[in-house]
Amino acid sequence: MDTQLIQQCTERAQQWLDSPVYDAQTKAEVKALLNAEDKTALVDAFYQTLEFGTGGLRGIMGPGTNRMNRYIVGAATQGFANYINKAFPGRKDLSVVVGHDCRNHGREFAETVANIFSANGIKVYLFESLRPTPEISFAIRQLKAQAGVNVTASHNPREYNGYKAYWDDGAQVLSPHDTGIIDEVNKVNVEDVKWEGNPDLIQIIGGEMDWDYLQAVKEAMVDQDVILRQKDLNIVYTPLHHSRSTAQLGLPEHTRCARADGHRRQLPHRGEPQSRELRGHDSGHEARH
């Protein structure tokens, strides 16, 4: 392996150890990389900075500049917040929607994103638990938010996580916003990140938005009679890498389509939070994946 590259990665890793920004656990993991006889993992973690591209971030979770962790997520969010504030100068009612799926560290990253946006004076609508990606897009439009973030890595293996950035139309950012956000993210150092959130600017959302989303899905159906004629059809649903959500459990009830196990679930009334019984189906996924 290139000794010069190893030296560069060693110096970057040492900066993490010397900085007061990084937590003790992260430093311990970085120190283990430095002390390992085989430097492959060290080089892979520090040879570059995980790039914020047009779709956001995506990478293997772990310590290092080339990994998905709260510090890389934090720097990306600070840059995104800076761009939003510049894109809407003088506006006092800026807001974003933040969600996540069932991947490891999904909730941690989503709460980190929410804290940083709120610390920058931007109101955050944070989903109470995991939700499907389309519902994040729907909520951005429904709440008339200026932007949104979904912590997900879509189809990638379980070692990965990601960060998708959305604009006010509920779609992932396009030109000119994509390059503008990338420019702002590239200016941020981890020391610039405003980590301390403002609880007054973070609103938890859930059951009511689920209801509105499922109603919109139902209204978008072309011909519900086709579904009604197949009311006894058994369906096997296997989400890739377990990337599903509670809202999808309510969709068959909305369309009156039977679940594969023959049981139906009562969708919560508008305005009520999702029940424990519904959330329980997802509670173990994060630990396993």
N, C-alpha and C positions, 0 to 999 in steps of 0.2 A: 504493500500500500504506500502511496505517496507520503513521504515523511513531512513535506511542507504542508500538505492538506491536514494531516494529523495535528500538526502544530497550530494551524489556524483554528481548528475545531477545539483544541485544548484551550486556547486563549479565550474563545467565545464562551466555553463552558465555565471557565474560571471567572469570567465577568458575572455570570449568574450567581456563583458562590459568593462573590464579593459585594453584590448589590443588596441593599436592605429591602428591596421590593419583593423578592421571592421568598416564599414560605419555607419552613424547615423541612417539610417532607419533599418538596421539589428539590431543594439543595441536597438532601440525602441521596435522591435518585440520580442527580447529576454527578455527585461525588462517586457513586458506584460505577457510573460510566467511565469516569476518569481513571479509576483504580483498576478497571478490568484490563487484563493482559491483551485480550483481543479488542482492538479499537474500532471494529466495524460498526458497532451500535453507536458509539460516540460520534463517529463521522457522519453516519446517516442522520443523527439527531441534530447536528449543528453545522453541516456543510453549507446550508443555505437557510434563508428565512422563508417559511411557508408563504407562498404567494397569494395575495388577494386578487383573484381574477374577476372576470365579468360575472361569474356565477357565485362568487364569494370565496369561501375557504373549504378545503377538504383534505384530510390527512389522517395518518395514524395517530392515535392518542398517546401522550407521554410527554416527558420533559424535553425541552430543546426548542431551538428556533424553527426547526423543520417538523414540528409536531403540533397536533391540536391540544391545547391546554388553555387554562384560564387567562394566561398572560398574552398569548397570541390572539385569543378571542377578545380580550380586553382592548388590545391595541387596535384591532379591526373595528371594534364598536366605537372607540373614541374617534377614529377617523371618519366613520359613518356619521356620527353625531355632529362632528365639525362640518361635514358637507351639508347635512340637513339644515343646520342653523344658517349656513351661508346661502343655501338655496331659497330660504324663506326669511329674508332679513326683516327684523322688526316684528315678526309674528309671535304672539304670546301663547297661542293655543296649539302648538305643535304636539303631535302624538304619533306613537308607533305601536304596532302589535308584535308581541314576542311569543313564540311557541317552540315546541320541541317534540321529538318522538321518543321511542323507548330505548335508545342506545345508551350505553354507559356514559355517565357524566352529562347526559342531556339536560337534566334539571339544573345541575350546577352551572353549566354554561349559560342556560337561559336566564337564570337569576343574576349571573354576572352581567349579561347584556342589559337586563332591566335596570340594574343598579347604575350602570354607567350612563345609559340614556337619561335616567332621572337626575343624575348628578350634573348633567349638562342642560337641565331645565326642560327636558322633553317628557311629556306624560307618556306612561307605558301601560298598555293593556296586556297583562301577562296571563296566559292561560293557566288554570289551576293545576293541570296535569297534561300528559301527552295528548296530542291531537293530530289528525291527518293533515298533510300539507295543503290540500285544497281548502280546508277550513281556515287556515291562516290567511290565505289570499282573500277568501270571502270576508273575513273579519276586518281586514284592512279597508275594504270598500264599504262594508256595513257601518263601520265606526268613523268613516271619512278620515282615516289616519293618513299621514304623509308618507309613511314607510313601514317596513316590517322586517323581522328576522325570524327564520325558522332554523333551529338547530337540528340538522339531519344530514345523513350522508347517503340517502336514497338506497341504492342497490349494493353499495360497497360492503365488504365483509365487516364482521363485528368489531374488528380492531380499529375501525375508522369512525370518525365523526366529521361533521361539516357545519357550514354556516351559510345559509342562503339569504341574500339581501333582496328585498322587494321595494317597489316604489308605490305611489298612491293609487295606481290602477290595479294593484294586487298581483301584478306580474313581476318576475325577476327583472332587476334593473337593466335598462338598455341605454344606448347612446342618447344624449351625452352624459347621462348620470353615471354610467358604469365607469368611464374613464375619470370623471370628476371625483368619484368616491375612491377609486384606486389611488389617485394622486394624494388625496387627503390621508389615506391610510399609510402610505409610504412616508409621510412626514412625521408620523407619530413614533416617539420612543416610549418604552414601557413606563418611564418616569413621568410621562405627560398624562397618563391615564387617570381619570377621576373615578376612583374605586368606590367611594362612599356614596351609596344611593340615598335618594330622598323618598322615604316611605309615602309621603303625601302625594307623590306623583306616580305611584305604582298602584294600579287597580287590577285586582284579580277577576278574571272572567271565566265562565264555564258553561253551566247548564242552559242559560238563556240563549247564549250564542249557538250552542249545539242545536237547540230547537229551531232557531232562525235558519241555520245552515241546512238542516234536514228538510225544513219546509221548502227552501229554495231548490234543493235537489229534487224533491217531489214535484214541484211545479215545472221543473225542466224536463220531466219525462214526456216523451212524445205520445205514447199510448199505454196508459196504465191498464187498460183492459187485457193487454197481452200478459201482463204480470198476474192479474187476477185469475186468468184462465189457467195459469200454472201455479196455483196457490199450494199445491202439494209437492212441488218440485223440491228435492233435496239438493242443497248446495254445500260443497266443501270449499272453504275459504282458507288459503294458506299464504299469508303475507310473507314476502321475501324478507328474511332476516328478522322476522317478527315485528316488522315496522308497520304496526296497525294502531288503532286508537279506539277509545270508548265510543266516539260518535258513530263509527261504522257498525257497532252492535245495535244501534237504534234504527238503522236504515231499513232492515227487513220489516220491522214493525210498522214503519211509515208506509212501506209499499205493500204490506199485508202478505209478505212472502215468508214461508216457513224457514226456520233455521234448520241446519243439518241434523241437530239432535232432537228436532221435533218440538222444542220448547220456544215460547215467546217471552219477550221481556217487555215490561211496561216502560215506555219512554217517560222520563221525568217531565212534569208539567213545565210550561214556559216559566222561566224565572227561578226554578228550583235547581240546586246544584246536582251534579251527577251523584247517584247513590253509591254507597260503599260496595254494594253488590256488583255494580257495573265496573267500578274501578278495580275491584279485586282481580279481575281477569288479566290486568296488566302489571300488577304490583310485583310479580316475580321476574318479569322480563329483564329489568335493568340489572338485577344481580347475576343473571345467567349470561347476559350479553353485554 
